[in-house]
């Protein structure tokens, strides 16, 4: 009896070992096939289809060469003029000699004599994936120009309150003018950035502690047609909308653990940094306006009365800062409709309609008078 059981166990062990070896052999063969395909993909794209690769490389370098190192971590490179690709969106991108993004209605040297309005924020304000004229900052510039005023866009991707007041002072020195109003478009990711990403040294130099995967992603998409095709298919699928969700940098308003871990601390640090902008406005006798807006996660979760709204409304009231709540406009339609309509597929940034929606809210809140 015992011998038979031992034999059975031994046979089962042999069968399991054979199955494992078969699985490993199949996985190994699959891996070899994938590697060979990628090598052929890379060689063909570099030779037969080199024109495609060059166009993709030009689009990638438009990003990697667009940012320069500064004492407040980074800024836009001056005198840039390129065509960018963001997902499946192609759009023009240009900066002036001061490193400020420009387009139609953007002020230039002649407009320095006009009342100046500074707009500052992160990638939403720089308007990743959108032409300048379609962005809320560009729309504000065109609208204000009709009133004989100049809107200067100071927004740059990955900015946060740690950088805002430093960038404002730097631009004032470059332009040789002082703003009559400063619009701060406070992003949800700003709280994470101030809590976990940016650090200020004893020499007042700002550094970042985050590794950015962007360059690696651009290399893969720029050198392998297979991966680019898969990415384009993904952007065209329903999975793209899902991919824009589940972002901790937005969900700290919904997740008590994230709020406890760094959300509350980030709010406090961001508040202290924004107090510096308030101080600048008092020094220059200008007005500050604080604007908040949602990410896809907030829209999907129905986070209309978000901590991002209630906290900063109270902060603004205590400092006599004008406050604009950009959340409600994104909740007037069902969440699935709003996500498809106002955000880029597979991304957290605004579509052209999203930019227009926030611009309309800002214009309504200020009565159209900048």
One Martini backbone bead per residue (centre of mass of N, CA, C, O) as a GRO file, in nm:
protein
  370
    1UNK     BB    1   0.061   0.061  -0.023
    2UNK     BB    2   0.300   0.249   0.020
    3UNK     BB    3   0.436   0.189  -0.253
    4UNK     BB    4   0.205   0.289  -0.435
    5UNK     BB    5   0.199   0.578  -0.329
    6UNK     BB    6   0.491   0.647  -0.398
    7UNK     BB    7   0.459   0.599  -0.704
    8UNK     BB    8   0.241   0.810  -0.751
    9UNK     BB    9   0.402   1.053  -0.654
   10UNK     BB   10   0.631   1.015  -0.855
   11UNK     BB   11   0.458   1.045  -1.112
   12UNK     BB   12   0.347   1.326  -1.048
   13UNK     BB   13   0.625   1.463  -1.039
   14UNK     BB   14   0.701   1.402  -1.332
   15UNK     BB   15   0.459   1.544  -1.463
   16UNK     BB   16   0.515   1.824  -1.343
   17UNK     BB   17   0.798   1.856  -1.461
   18UNK     BB   18   0.712   1.834  -1.758
   19UNK     BB   19   0.520   2.076  -1.755
   20UNK     BB   20   0.730   2.287  -1.674
   21UNK     BB   21   0.920   2.239  -1.914
   22UNK     BB   22   0.710   2.309  -2.131
   23UNK     BB   23   0.652   2.595  -2.040
   24UNK     BB   24   0.946   2.697  -2.057
   25UNK     BB   25   0.983   2.632  -2.358
   26UNK     BB   26   0.757   2.816  -2.463
   27UNK     BB   27   0.860   3.078  -2.335
   28UNK     BB   28   1.136   3.072  -2.472
   29UNK     BB   29   1.032   3.076  -2.765
   30UNK     BB   30   0.867   3.336  -2.739
   31UNK     BB   31   1.103   3.519  -2.661
   32UNK     BB   32   1.269   3.475  -2.915
   33UNK     BB   33   1.058   3.580  -3.114
   34UNK     BB   34   1.035   3.863  -2.996
   35UNK     BB   35   1.331   3.944  -3.029
   36UNK     BB   36   1.347   3.905  -3.335
   37UNK     BB   37   1.121   4.105  -3.408
   38UNK     BB   38   1.254   4.356  -3.276
   39UNK     BB   39   1.510   4.352  -3.444
   40UNK     BB   40   1.370   4.379  -3.718
   41UNK     BB   41   1.220   4.634  -3.650
   42UNK     BB   42   1.467   4.811  -3.592
   43UNK     BB   43   1.613   4.775  -3.868
   44UNK     BB   44   1.385   4.863  -4.062
   45UNK     BB   45   1.341   5.145  -3.931
   46UNK     BB   46   1.652   5.233  -3.984
   47UNK     BB   47   1.615   5.187  -4.306
   48UNK     BB   48   1.352   5.153  -4.483
   49UNK     BB   49   1.191   5.342  -4.241
   50UNK     BB   50   1.352   5.617  -4.166
   51UNK     BB   51   1.138   5.840  -4.194
   52UNK     BB   52   0.967   5.760  -3.958
   53UNK     BB   53   1.184   5.772  -3.740
   54UNK     BB   54   1.249   6.075  -3.774
   55UNK     BB   55   0.971   6.183  -3.700
   56UNK     BB   56   0.966   6.056  -3.416
   57UNK     BB   57   1.231   6.183  -3.316
   58UNK     BB   58   1.143   6.476  -3.344
   59UNK     BB   59   0.909   6.453  -3.143
   60UNK     BB   60   1.082   6.369  -2.898
   61UNK     BB   61   1.287   6.612  -2.900
   62UNK     BB   62   1.072   6.829  -2.843
   63UNK     BB   63   1.088   6.744  -2.539
   64UNK     BB   64   1.387   6.692  -2.445
   65UNK     BB   65   1.460   7.006  -2.557
   66UNK     BB   66   1.237   7.195  -2.394
   67UNK     BB   67   1.418   7.164  -2.129
   68UNK     BB   68   1.570   7.338  -1.858
   69UNK     BB   69   1.799   7.421  -1.627
   70UNK     BB   70   1.742   7.548  -1.290
   71UNK     BB   71   1.712   7.676  -0.972
   72UNK     BB   72   1.388   7.579  -1.013
   73UNK     BB   73   1.488   7.314  -1.198
   74UNK     BB   74   1.281   7.423  -1.447
   75UNK     BB   75   1.235   7.507  -1.803
   76UNK     BB   76   1.187   7.666  -2.087
   77UNK     BB   77   1.303   7.689  -2.386
   78UNK     BB   78   1.416   7.916  -2.590
   79UNK     BB   79   1.329   7.957  -2.915
   80UNK     BB   80   1.102   7.751  -2.982
   81UNK     BB   81   1.011   7.531  -3.280
   82UNK     BB   82   0.755   7.282  -3.294
   83UNK     BB   83   0.637   6.947  -3.331
   84UNK     BB   84   0.405   6.765  -3.152
   85UNK     BB   85   0.350   6.447  -2.976
   86UNK     BB   86   0.040   6.326  -2.814
   87UNK     BB   87  -0.002   6.044  -2.888
   88UNK     BB   88  -0.245   6.129  -3.149
   89UNK     BB   89  -0.134   6.426  -3.115
   90UNK     BB   90  -0.085   6.717  -3.316
   91UNK     BB   91   0.125   7.004  -3.223
   92UNK     BB   92   0.215   7.320  -3.167
   93UNK     BB   93   0.541   7.460  -3.042
   94UNK     BB   94   0.620   7.772  -2.865
   95UNK     BB   95   0.880   8.013  -2.789
   96UNK     BB   96   1.032   8.266  -2.651
   97UNK     BB   97   1.311   8.439  -2.528
   98UNK     BB   98   1.191   8.365  -2.221
   99UNK     BB   99   1.035   8.082  -2.213
  100UNK     BB  100   0.743   8.129  -2.336
  101UNK     BB  101   0.451   8.038  -2.433
  102UNK     BB  102   0.324   8.064  -2.772
  103UNK     BB  103   0.087   8.251  -2.987
  104UNK     BB  104  -0.191   8.352  -3.054
  105UNK     BB  105  -0.206   8.655  -2.856
  106UNK     BB  106   0.065   8.668  -2.763
  107UNK     BB  107   0.285   8.845  -2.612
  108UNK     BB  108   0.524   9.105  -2.660
  109UNK     BB  109   0.713   9.373  -2.664
  110UNK     BB  110   0.472   9.573  -2.719
  111UNK     BB  111   0.301   9.454  -2.454
  112UNK     BB  112   0.458   9.569  -2.202
  113UNK     BB  113   0.267   9.832  -2.173
  114UNK     BB  114   0.060   9.652  -2.071
  115UNK     BB  115  -0.139   9.507  -1.874
  116UNK     BB  116  -0.039   9.246  -1.658
  117UNK     BB  117  -0.086   8.882  -1.685
  118UNK     BB  118  -0.038   8.601  -1.487
  119UNK     BB  119   0.011   8.252  -1.574
  120UNK     BB  120   0.013   7.963  -1.353
  121UNK     BB  121   0.150   7.619  -1.380
  122UNK     BB  122   0.141   7.329  -1.532
  123UNK     BB  123   0.069   7.117  -1.788
  124UNK     BB  124  -0.213   7.247  -1.820
  125UNK     BB  125  -0.096   7.535  -1.879
  126UNK     BB  126   0.100   7.464  -2.103
  127UNK     BB  127  -0.055   7.246  -2.279
  128UNK     BB  128  -0.066   6.943  -2.317
  129UNK     BB  129  -0.196   6.852  -2.634
  130UNK     BB  130  -0.211   7.170  -2.719
  131UNK     BB  131  -0.281   7.441  -2.860
  132UNK     BB  132  -0.255   7.754  -2.765
  133UNK     BB  133  -0.542   7.850  -2.876
  134UNK     BB  134  -0.689   7.598  -2.704
  135UNK     BB  135  -0.608   7.705  -2.445
  136UNK     BB  136  -0.683   7.869  -2.160
  137UNK     BB  137  -0.447   8.070  -2.183
  138UNK     BB  138  -0.496   8.151  -2.481
  139UNK     BB  139  -0.790   8.244  -2.444
  140UNK     BB  140  -0.720   8.463  -2.240
  141UNK     BB  141  -0.533   8.627  -2.426
  142UNK     BB  142  -0.747   8.695  -2.643
  143UNK     BB  143  -0.952   8.828  -2.451
  144UNK     BB  144  -0.761   9.045  -2.320
  145UNK     BB  145  -0.670   9.191  -2.583
  146UNK     BB  146  -0.949   9.335  -2.623
  147UNK     BB  147  -0.870   9.509  -2.343
  148UNK     BB  148  -0.559   9.583  -2.341
  149UNK     BB  149  -0.422   9.303  -2.247
  150UNK     BB  150  -0.164   9.083  -2.095
  151UNK     BB  151  -0.100   8.732  -2.131
  152UNK     BB  152   0.125   8.537  -1.941
  153UNK     BB  153   0.278   8.217  -1.981
  154UNK     BB  154   0.430   8.024  -1.699
  155UNK     BB  155   0.376   7.743  -1.771
  156UNK     BB  156   0.494   7.410  -1.652
  157UNK     BB  157   0.580   7.111  -1.641
  158UNK     BB  158   0.590   7.005  -1.304
  159UNK     BB  159   0.480   7.215  -1.141
  160UNK     BB  160   0.477   7.406  -0.826
  161UNK     BB  161   0.467   7.604  -0.550
  162UNK     BB  162   0.776   7.590  -0.515
  163UNK     BB  163   0.804   7.746  -0.807
  164UNK     BB  164   0.611   7.980  -0.863
  165UNK     BB  165   0.746   8.229  -0.711
  166UNK     BB  166   1.018   8.199  -0.858
  167UNK     BB  167   0.916   8.237  -1.148
  168UNK     BB  168   0.784   8.510  -1.118
  169UNK     BB  169   1.042   8.668  -1.047
  170UNK     BB  170   1.203   8.590  -1.300
  171UNK     BB  171   1.008   8.713  -1.513
  172UNK     BB  172   1.010   9.000  -1.411
  173UNK     BB  173   1.311   9.042  -1.471
  174UNK     BB  174   1.305   8.978  -1.775
  175UNK     BB  175   1.069   9.184  -1.860
  176UNK     BB  176   1.039   9.447  -1.666
  177UNK     BB  177   0.767   9.360  -1.514
  178UNK     BB  178   0.445   9.393  -1.347
  179UNK     BB  179   0.174   9.254  -1.229
  180UNK     BB  180  -0.182   9.293  -1.170
  181UNK     BB  181  -0.211   8.973  -1.213
  182UNK     BB  182  -0.248   8.633  -1.063
  183UNK     BB  183  -0.287   8.312  -1.201
  184UNK     BB  184  -0.352   8.011  -1.019
  185UNK     BB  185  -0.323   7.674  -1.132
  186UNK     BB  186  -0.420   7.427  -0.921
  187UNK     BB  187  -0.303   7.116  -0.891
  188UNK     BB  188  -0.329   6.803  -0.762
  189UNK     BB  189  -0.015   6.732  -0.799
  190UNK     BB  190   0.105   6.959  -0.615
  191UNK     BB  191   0.089   6.803  -0.347
  192UNK     BB  192   0.290   6.582  -0.414
  193UNK     BB  193   0.527   6.761  -0.498
  194UNK     BB  194   0.559   6.916  -0.223
  195UNK     BB  195   0.587   6.649  -0.047
  196UNK     BB  196   0.790   6.445  -0.255
  197UNK     BB  197   0.971   6.598  -0.488
  198UNK     BB  198   1.050   6.876  -0.375
  199UNK     BB  199   1.365   7.045  -0.291
  200UNK     BB  200   1.523   7.277  -0.065
  201UNK     BB  201   1.807   7.424  -0.034
  202UNK     BB  202   2.025   7.638   0.131
  203UNK     BB  203   2.055   7.786  -0.172
  204UNK     BB  204   1.755   7.770  -0.308
  205UNK     BB  205   1.764   7.503  -0.458
  206UNK     BB  206   1.577   7.309  -0.680
  207UNK     BB  207   1.486   6.963  -0.646
  208UNK     BB  208   1.443   6.630  -0.774
  209UNK     BB  209   1.319   6.279  -0.677
  210UNK     BB  210   1.234   6.196  -0.976
  211UNK     BB  211   1.188   5.946  -1.211
  212UNK     BB  212   1.178   5.971  -1.560
  213UNK     BB  213   1.020   5.771  -1.826
  214UNK     BB  214   0.997   5.929  -2.094
  215UNK     BB  215   1.258   5.864  -2.257
  216UNK     BB  216   1.209   5.561  -2.274
  217UNK     BB  217   0.937   5.574  -2.418
  218UNK     BB  218   1.042   5.729  -2.666
  219UNK     BB  219   1.243   5.517  -2.759
  220UNK     BB  220   1.042   5.285  -2.809
  221UNK     BB  221   0.847   5.446  -3.005
  222UNK     BB  222   1.097   5.541  -3.204
  223UNK     BB  223   1.216   5.213  -3.264
  224UNK     BB  224   0.917   5.062  -3.255
  225UNK     BB  225   0.650   4.990  -3.447
  226UNK     BB  226   0.498   4.785  -3.274
  227UNK     BB  227   0.463   4.966  -3.022
  228UNK     BB  228   0.321   5.199  -3.166
  229UNK     BB  229   0.080   5.038  -3.266
  230UNK     BB  230  -0.016   4.945  -2.986
  231UNK     BB  231  -0.055   5.233  -2.878
  232UNK     BB  232  -0.264   5.329  -3.089
  233UNK     BB  233  -0.473   5.113  -3.023
  234UNK     BB  234  -0.510   5.189  -2.730
  235UNK     BB  235  -0.610   5.488  -2.784
  236UNK     BB  236  -0.869   5.365  -2.955
  237UNK     BB  237  -0.967   5.242  -2.700
  238UNK     BB  238  -1.141   5.185  -2.402
  239UNK     BB  239  -0.876   5.166  -2.225
  240UNK     BB  240  -0.788   5.463  -2.221
  241UNK     BB  241  -0.980   5.571  -2.007
  242UNK     BB  242  -0.888   5.379  -1.783
  243UNK     BB  243  -0.582   5.482  -1.790
  244UNK     BB  244  -0.668   5.769  -1.645
  245UNK     BB  245  -0.696   5.602  -1.394
  246UNK     BB  246  -0.560   5.556  -1.073
  247UNK     BB  247  -0.443   5.834  -0.948
  248UNK     BB  248  -0.282   5.938  -0.670
  249UNK     BB  249  -0.255   6.250  -0.754
  250UNK     BB  250  -0.586   6.251  -0.714
  251UNK     BB  251  -0.676   6.032  -0.476
  252UNK     BB  252  -0.612   6.189  -0.208
  253UNK     BB  253  -0.915   6.300  -0.180
  254UNK     BB  254  -1.031   5.980  -0.137
  255UNK     BB  255  -0.779   5.867   0.031
  256UNK     BB  256  -0.698   5.832   0.359
  257UNK     BB  257  -0.410   5.719   0.332
  258UNK     BB  258  -0.295   5.945   0.151
  259UNK     BB  259  -0.365   6.176   0.336
  260UNK     BB  260  -0.192   6.068   0.574
  261UNK     BB  261   0.083   6.028   0.430
  262UNK     BB  262   0.075   6.334   0.232
  263UNK     BB  263  -0.164   6.529   0.192
  264UNK     BB  264  -0.155   6.717   0.439
  265UNK     BB  265   0.138   6.804   0.402
  266UNK     BB  266   0.105   6.920   0.114
  267UNK     BB  267  -0.097   7.143   0.187
  268UNK     BB  268   0.089   7.297   0.380
  269UNK     BB  269   0.323   7.353   0.184
  270UNK     BB  270   0.159   7.486  -0.041
  271UNK     BB  271   0.051   7.717   0.134
  272UNK     BB  272   0.325   7.846   0.198
  273UNK     BB  273   0.401   7.896  -0.101
  274UNK     BB  274   0.146   8.071  -0.170
  275UNK     BB  275   0.213   8.297   0.030
  276UNK     BB  276   0.434   8.412  -0.157
  277UNK     BB  277   0.237   8.516  -0.372
  278UNK     BB  278   0.083   8.703  -0.189
  279UNK     BB  279   0.330   8.876  -0.115
  280UNK     BB  280   0.387   8.974  -0.400
  281UNK     BB  281   0.116   9.121  -0.441
  282UNK     BB  282   0.154   9.318  -0.209
  283UNK     BB  283   0.419   9.442  -0.313
  284UNK     BB  284   0.276   9.509  -0.616
  285UNK     BB  285  -0.032   9.558  -0.614
  286UNK     BB  286  -0.185   9.285  -0.666
  287UNK     BB  287  -0.378   9.014  -0.790
  288UNK     BB  288  -0.514   8.702  -0.672
  289UNK     BB  289  -0.590   8.388  -0.844
  290UNK     BB  290  -0.758   8.082  -0.765
  291UNK     BB  291  -0.748   7.763  -0.943
  292UNK     BB  292  -0.960   7.476  -0.976
  293UNK     BB  293  -0.944   7.123  -1.088
  294UNK     BB  294  -1.001   6.821  -1.237
  295UNK     BB  295  -0.972   6.483  -1.269
  296UNK     BB  296  -1.082   6.187  -1.376
  297UNK     BB  297  -1.111   6.061  -1.091
  298UNK     BB  298  -1.312   6.276  -0.983
  299UNK     BB  299  -1.532   6.237  -1.191
  300UNK     BB  300  -1.581   5.928  -1.153
  301UNK     BB  301  -1.632   5.975  -0.822
  302UNK     BB  302  -1.788   6.248  -0.759
  303UNK     BB  303  -1.568   6.489  -0.660
  304UNK     BB  304  -1.696   6.785  -0.623
  305UNK     BB  305  -1.644   6.825  -0.297
  306UNK     BB  306  -1.347   6.864  -0.267
  307UNK     BB  307  -1.065   6.919  -0.095
  308UNK     BB  308  -0.953   7.106  -0.320
  309UNK     BB  309  -1.188   7.306  -0.264
  310UNK     BB  310  -1.234   7.354   0.045
  311UNK     BB  311  -0.947   7.426   0.130
  312UNK     BB  312  -0.891   7.666  -0.084
  313UNK     BB  313  -1.129   7.841  -0.011
  314UNK     BB  314  -1.038   7.900   0.279
  315UNK     BB  315  -0.758   8.007   0.215
  316UNK     BB  316  -0.852   8.246   0.037
  317UNK     BB  317  -1.038   8.392   0.240
  318UNK     BB  318  -0.808   8.447   0.457
  319UNK     BB  319  -0.641   8.625   0.205
  320UNK     BB  320  -0.809   8.768  -0.016
  321UNK     BB  321  -0.856   8.553  -0.247
  322UNK     BB  322  -0.944   8.468  -0.544
  323UNK     BB  323  -1.194   8.213  -0.621
  324UNK     BB  324  -1.201   7.921  -0.848
  325UNK     BB  325  -1.439   7.672  -0.932
  326UNK     BB  326  -1.380   7.408  -1.180
  327UNK     BB  327  -1.559   7.151  -1.116
  328UNK     BB  328  -1.873   7.162  -1.191
  329UNK     BB  329  -1.856   7.156  -1.510
  330UNK     BB  330  -1.760   6.835  -1.503
  331UNK     BB  331  -2.074   6.749  -1.370
  332UNK     BB  332  -2.313   6.798  -1.591
  333UNK     BB  333  -2.228   6.519  -1.685
  334UNK     BB  334  -2.168   6.225  -1.734
  335UNK     BB  335  -1.877   6.079  -1.669
  336UNK     BB  336  -1.827   5.931  -1.942
  337UNK     BB  337  -1.869   6.186  -2.111
  338UNK     BB  338  -1.659   6.376  -1.982
  339UNK     BB  339  -1.409   6.201  -2.033
  340UNK     BB  340  -1.431   6.198  -2.349
  341UNK     BB  341  -1.458   6.519  -2.389
  342UNK     BB  342  -1.230   6.665  -2.168
  343UNK     BB  343  -1.022   6.428  -2.230
  344UNK     BB  344  -0.758   6.262  -2.307
  345UNK     BB  345  -0.695   5.969  -2.423
  346UNK     BB  346  -0.516   5.812  -2.172
  347UNK     BB  347  -0.539   6.086  -2.004
  348UNK     BB  348  -0.534   6.383  -1.783
  349UNK     BB  349  -0.568   6.585  -1.997
  350UNK     BB  350  -0.694   6.822  -2.183
  351UNK     BB  351  -0.895   6.899  -2.410
  352UNK     BB  352  -1.017   7.142  -2.596
  353UNK     BB  353  -1.289   7.133  -2.439
  354UNK     BB  354  -1.167   7.152  -2.157
  355UNK     BB  355  -1.034   7.426  -2.191
  356UNK     BB  356  -1.292   7.579  -2.263
  357UNK     BB  357  -1.446   7.520  -2.004
  358UNK     BB  358  -1.251   7.660  -1.806
  359UNK     BB  359  -1.251   7.933  -1.938
  360UNK     BB  360  -1.555   7.990  -1.903
  361UNK     BB  361  -1.543   7.984  -1.591
  362UNK     BB  362  -1.347   8.214  -1.554
  363UNK     BB  363  -1.500   8.433  -1.709
  364UNK     BB  364  -1.756   8.420  -1.537
  365UNK     BB  365  -1.622   8.478  -1.254
  366UNK     BB  366  -1.493   8.771  -1.369
  367UNK     BB  367  -1.687   8.906  -1.586
  368UNK     BB  368  -1.466   8.947  -1.827
  369UNK     BB  369  -1.256   9.094  -1.620
  370UNK     BB  370  -0.898   9.143  -1.595
   0.00000   0.00000   0.00000
